[in-house]
Amino acid sequence: MSAVIYINEDRKAVITGLSYETDAGATVYLNAATITYTLKTAAGVAVAGGTGTLDKVASIDGKYTGIIESTVTALLTHGGKYLLQVPIVEWTKNGWRELEVRALKRGST
């Protein structure tokens, strides 16, 4: 199932619990990561203005948030499928998230 981005509306992007496990089995949260996002069409073409950053939420370990602005979502096609690509870097710990999203007009399915 795809996540939904509503056309002409801001969309919050959230990553929670960003962490890794040490060799000793301890969980270490990534609290100083550089996290960006790029919104692309299903064909891999970048959406105009569809890039940004996720900022660390100060009081919660491993949580980052950002906003995909309505000026970007206004460019999406109703029913279209898109990819939200999210590279994550903190020192030597690198990660990648990719989420399929579907663009809808509010009130449609």
C-alpha positions as CSV (number, residue, x, y, z in Angstrom):
1,M,0.0,0.0,0.0
2,S,1.3,3.4,-0.9
3,A,1.4,6.5,1.3
4,V,-0.7,9.4,0.1
5,I,0.3,13.0,-0.7
6,Y,-2.7,15.3,-1.2
7,I,-2.5,17.7,-4.1
8,N,-2.2,21.4,-3.1
9,E,-1.5,20.5,0.6
10,D,1.6,20.5,2.7
11,R,2.8,16.9,3.5
12,K,4.8,16.2,6.7
13,A,7.6,13.7,6.2
14,V,8.7,11.8,9.3
15,I,11.4,9.3,10.2
16,T,11.3,7.9,13.7
17,G,13.5,5.5,15.7
18,L,16.5,6.1,13.4
19,S,19.2,3.9,15.1
20,Y,21.7,1.1,14.7
21,E,22.8,-1.8,16.9
22,T,26.4,-2.1,18.2
23,D,28.3,-5.4,18.2
24,A,27.5,-5.6,21.9
25,G,23.7,-5.4,21.1
26,A,23.2,-1.8,22.4
27,T,20.9,0.5,20.4
28,V,22.4,3.8,19.4
29,Y,20.2,6.5,18.0
30,L,21.3,8.7,15.2
31,N,20.7,12.2,16.5
32,A,23.1,14.2,14.2
33,A,22.2,12.8,10.8
34,T,21.9,14.7,7.6
35,I,18.7,13.7,6.0
36,T,17.4,14.9,2.7
37,Y,14.6,13.9,0.4
38,T,13.8,13.9,-3.3
39,L,10.4,13.4,-4.8
40,K,10.5,11.7,-8.2
41,T,7.9,10.4,-10.7
42,A,7.6,6.6,-11.0
43,A,9.9,7.0,-14.0
44,G,12.6,8.5,-11.9
45,V,12.3,12.1,-13.0
46,A,12.7,14.7,-10.2
47,V,9.6,16.8,-9.4
48,A,10.3,20.5,-9.7
49,G,11.1,21.9,-6.2
50,G,10.6,18.4,-4.7
51,T,13.8,18.4,-2.6
52,G,14.3,19.3,1.0
53,T,15.7,18.3,4.4
54,L,14.4,16.6,7.5
55,D,15.3,18.3,10.8
56,K,16.0,16.6,14.1
57,V,13.2,16.8,16.6
58,A,15.1,18.0,19.7
59,S,13.5,16.0,22.5
60,I,13.1,12.6,20.7
61,D,15.9,10.2,19.9
62,G,16.2,9.3,16.2
63,K,13.2,11.4,15.0
64,Y,13.4,13.8,12.1
65,T,10.6,15.8,10.3
66,G,10.3,17.9,7.2
67,I,7.6,19.4,5.0
68,I,6.9,18.8,1.4
69,E,5.3,22.2,0.5
70,S,2.0,22.6,-1.2
71,T,3.7,24.5,-4.1
72,V,5.4,21.1,-4.9
73,T,2.3,18.9,-4.3
74,A,0.3,21.3,-6.6
75,L,2.5,19.9,-9.5
76,L,1.5,16.3,-8.9
77,T,-1.1,14.4,-11.1
78,H,-4.2,13.0,-9.4
79,G,-3.7,9.2,-9.1
80,G,0.0,9.4,-10.1
81,K,2.6,7.3,-8.4
82,Y,5.8,8.9,-7.1
83,L,8.9,7.9,-5.2
84,L,10.1,9.7,-2.1
85,Q,13.8,8.9,-1.8
86,V,15.5,9.7,1.5
87,P,19.3,9.2,1.9
88,I,20.6,9.3,5.5
89,V,24.2,10.1,6.6
90,E,25.7,10.3,10.1
91,W,29.4,9.8,10.1
92,T,30.0,6.3,8.9
93,K,26.4,5.2,9.3
94,N,24.6,5.5,6.0
95,G,21.0,4.6,5.2
96,W,18.4,4.8,2.4
97,R,14.7,4.9,2.5
98,E,12.4,4.8,-0.5
99,L,8.7,5.1,-0.2
100,E,6.1,4.8,-3.0
101,V,3.5,7.5,-2.7
102,R,0.3,8.2,-4.6
103,A,-1.0,11.7,-5.3
104,L,-4.7,12.3,-4.7
105,K,-7.1,15.3,-4.5
106,R,-8.6,15.5,-1.0
107,G,-11.9,13.6,-0.9
108,S,-10.9,11.2,-3.7
109,T,-9.7,7.6,-3.6
